[in-house]
Amino acid sequence: MSLIEIKKPPVDQVHVSYKFHTTITVLRLDKIHPVISGNKWFKLRLYLEEATRMNKKILGTFGGAYSNHLLATAAAADLMGWKSIGIIRGERPRQLSDTLADAQLYGMQLEFVTRENYKNKKTTSSLHPDHPDDIYWIPEGGYGTLGAGGAGEILSQADGGAYDVIIAAVGTGTMIAGLTKASLPHQQIIGIPVLKNESLLTDIQQLLPDTDHQRVSLVSDYYFGGYAKKTKQLISFMNDWYQQTGIPSDFVYTGKLFYAVNDLLHKDFFSQARQILVVHSGGLQGNRSLPKGTLIF
Ligand SMILES: *Cc1c(COP(=O)(O)O)cnc(C)c1O
């Protein structure tokens, strides 16, 4: 795996002063690699190792037009000297999103499928009809035990054991499951879902042993209308947060995460003495889909 060099992520101390003074620590996974940023690198790791063991040299995966996972998979395949296939939900647009255009630059072959066909993800790609077995399929969003196992390594990047509370954004739930599995019994793991999905907690628990089920909880008040939806309030918070802390966020995941953390601190959700680690899971490339000037960073 030495082909892909990642930097040890820095941690930022952020001082938030309300009723009492609180310091939160932000683990900056957005800084580890220019493309395979954030949690996607960790979630891909064990899939790449398995593909290597199985001697497969084509990665296949699934995503929408702005998927961080799709782009990270394309970049990882390129770095490994492999090929990649992306199955994209919906019709081919007249102009590719920046994310898809970049994935293509990393050599990913894009196959657009109807929403109906997308749902049956087991379908094989028509791109390699002669050698379908050469493709190593990674589940959408990296969801699965291997994805969670890789995400668990995130905590060893910080002094993970020093915190009482660990908070992160939740999409498929793979990362939060991995963080829970890798955490210590005294730690409380809190996920902030960025979409409305009633079965999310079950999806997370499915990746965990029974004994860990109680240690993870979700605070589901901060999804801002749904996946990749945003409000003026969210955008202006992201700008304010950047001004106050120097930390950029993305509008799909980490903007909602920091909004939630800030709001929960205001509401005294955490008791005073607690050491809080917030995982900045990256995703900044997705901001390119916003009109220029929306964000100040
Ligand atoms: C994919 C992603 C997440 C969500 O991770 P899951 O494991 O799917 O819950 C969070 N933040 C960012 C920036 C992401 O790209």
The ligand as an SDF file (V2000), in Angstrom:
LIG
                    3D

 15 15  0  0  0  0  0  0  0  0999 V2000
  -18.4600    9.8570    2.6350 C   0  0  0  0  0  0  0  0  0  0  0  0
  -18.3070   10.9410    3.6240 C   0  0  0  0  0  0  0  0  0  0  0  0
  -18.8460   10.8770    4.9290 C   0  0  0  0  0  0  0  0  0  0  0  0
  -19.7530    9.7740    5.3730 C   0  0  0  0  0  0  0  0  0  0  0  0
  -19.1240    8.5730    5.6040 O   0  0  0  0  0  0  0  0  0  0  0  0
  -19.9810    7.2580    5.7860 P   0  0  0  0  0  0  0  0  0  0  0  0
  -18.9880    6.2380    6.1250 O   0  0  0  0  0  0  0  0  0  0  0  0
  -20.6570    6.9910    4.4660 O   0  0  0  0  0  0  0  0  0  0  0  0
  -20.9990    7.4980    6.8470 O   0  0  0  0  0  0  0  0  0  0  0  0
  -18.5970   11.9060    5.8010 C   0  0  0  0  0  0  0  0  0  0  0  0
  -17.8660   12.9710    5.4140 N   0  0  0  0  0  0  0  0  0  0  0  0
  -17.3460   13.0820    4.1900 C   0  0  0  0  0  0  0  0  0  0  0  0
  -16.5960   14.3000    3.8310 C   0  0  0  0  0  0  0  0  0  0  0  0
  -17.5470   12.0750    3.2500 C   0  0  0  0  0  0  0  0  0  0  0  0
  -17.0370   12.2120    2.0050 O   0  0  0  0  0  0  0  0  0  0  0  0
  1  2  1  0
  2  3  1  0
  2 14  2  0
  3  4  1  0
  3 10  2  0
  4  5  1  0
  5  6  1  0
  6  7  2  0
  6  8  1  0
  6  9  1  0
 10 11  1  0
 11 12  2  0
 12 13  1  0
 12 14  1  0
 14 15  1  0
M  END
$$$$
